[in-house]
Amino acid sequence: MQLQKEITVLGSGSWGTAQVKLLTENGHKVRWWMRRQDEVDFVAKNGYNRNYLSDVRLNKTAIYPTADINEAIAGADVVFLVIPSAFVKDALAHLAPGALCAKLVVSGVKGIIPGQNIVVTDYLEQFCQVPAVQQAIIAGPCHAEEIAMAKQSYLTIGATNLDTSYTVSALLQNSYVKCTPSTDLYGLEYSAILKNIVAIACGIAHGLRYGDNFLAVLVANALQEIENYISACYPLAGRRIADSGYTGDVLVTAYSQFSRNRTFGTMLGRGYSVQAAHLEMNMVAEGYYASKCIQEGKKALALAMPVVDTTYQILYEKKPAAQAFAQLAEVLS
């Protein structure tokens, strides 16, 4: 029998809301850090998040929302971090020194810390004193909207050892969520980051009215780029890029109506500027920030990554999307 864990969720977006619903449905009580006091007051009174997944009703008796991040993690055994990568640094800056060092920290963040150019697991280790052995990540395919609707979903839980992965899996698994443990902490994390860039590329192609045949070839080439990248950074015997934690996550983000990165890319393909697309959306497209960071990180790897490079050129070098994709189409196979 598993001992009851004290659980905290940091983040009040779609993924944070879905995590709270899932954990409380699994019988856990959850402390929930929300950035603003008015959000806290509303959830405590009404039992739902008015800003994200507002149709989802939460068990008010099983959650304790708070705007004090130190109060939220006090006494926690497990902390789920589901804050967009662009805001992780600012949010965790309010923690007392060493506040996370004895916790099991589970990242649902699929992005890179802007300004630091490092993944979230490395940031937690270097700046929050959380060793890799006390970390895990949630890999997909796992859109928050579908988990919140209790649709059948499959998660891969990455950690440096299987015991940690099984611990986290036991907290999340239920009748509609199946968890697969994995020891590929870093490969899964980088794959999840890269797939957001790929999803933006797929959205751009959709906005430019490329067809399904082109999109299939685009994704196939992008999967090869992802495999080459994570193999160069973190070689691991027995890694299978075809597994759902890698390919499944890429496919759902590339094709789903719930994919904010695909939506962002579609707007760019239809003629929106990057700034206008950001303003139009109410959620963060992680692939935008990841594109710049991956571009910096890949310089020493000497890898050919035309899908990733083309997306970067559109996002940061203001290259016209139609021109960039016409050139990309010539090198895909």
C-alpha positions, 0 to 999 in steps of 0.5 A, a space after each residue: 500500500 502506497 503511503 499518502 503523499 503531501 502534494 503541491 501543484 505550482 501553476 494555474 493554467 490549463 495544465 495546472 488545472 488538469 493536474 489538480 483535477 486528476 490528483 484530487 480525483 485520485 484521492 489526494 489533497 492538493 495545495 495549489 499555488 496560483 499567482 494572484 489572490 483574486 484567482 485563489 478567492 474565486 476557486 475557493 468560493 466557486 470550485 473552478 478556474 475561471 481563466 482556464 478549463 472553466 467547464 471543469 468542476 473541482 472538488 473544493 474540499 480536496 484543494 487548498 489554493 494559495 497565492 503564497 508559494 512558500 505556504 504552498 510547498 510547506 510540508 509537501 513531499 511532491 511538487 508538480 511544476 506546471 508553470 510556463 517556462 517563460 515564468 518559471 524563473 520569476 515564480 521560483 525566485 520567491 521561494 525561500 533558499 533551499 525550499 525545494 531541495 528535499 522535495 520530489 519535483 515533477 516538471 510538466 513544463 515543456 520548454 527552456 528557461 529564457 535567458 538561462 538557455 537551459 532546460 527546467 530540470 537543469 535549472 532546478 538542479 543548478 538554481 534550486 538545489 534539486 538533484 536530478 535523482 529527486 526530479 521527474 518529468 511528465 511526457 505526452 501525448 497529454 493535452 490538458 483539455 483531454 485529461 480534464 475531460 477524462 478521455 483515455 490518455 497515456 503519459 510517460 514519466 521520465 526520471 533517472 531511476 525507475 523507483 522515482 518514475 513508479 512513485 510519480 506514476 502511482 500518483 497519476 494513474 487511474 481508469 483513464 490515465 495510463 503511465 509508462 515509467 522511463 529512465 530517459 529523463 533528459 531525452 524525453 524532456 528535450 523531445 517535448 521541447 523540440 516537438 513544440 517547435 515542430 508543432 509551430 512549423 506544422 501550424 505554419 504549413 496549415 496556415 499556408 494551405 499545404 496539404 496532408 501529404 506535405 504535413 506527413 513528410 514534414 513530421 517524418 523529417 522532424 522526428 528524424 531531427 529530434 532523434 538526431 538531436 537527443 542522441 547527440 546530447 544524451 545518448 541512451 541505449 535502447 531508446 525508441 523514438 517510435 514510443 508514445 513519449 516521443 512520437 506520440 507527443 509530437 503527433 498530438 501537438 502537431 495535429 490537435 485542435 488543442 495545440 497552442 503551438 500549432 494554433 500559433 503557427 497557423 496564425 503566422 502562416 495566415 499572415 499574422 506577425 509574431 507580435 500579433 499572434 502573441 497578443 491574440 492568444 491567451 496561452 503561452 506557445 512554448 515553442 516560440 521561446 524554445 526555438 531561440 534556445 535550441 538554435 543557440 544550443 545546436 551550434 556545437 552539434 553540427 546537425 542538419 535540422 531544416 525544420 527547426 531552422 526554418 521555424 527559427 528564421 520565421 520567428 526571429 529573423 522575420 523571413 516570410 513564411 511562404 518563402 521559407 516553406 517553399 525553400 524547406 519543401 525543396 530539401 524535405 524527402 
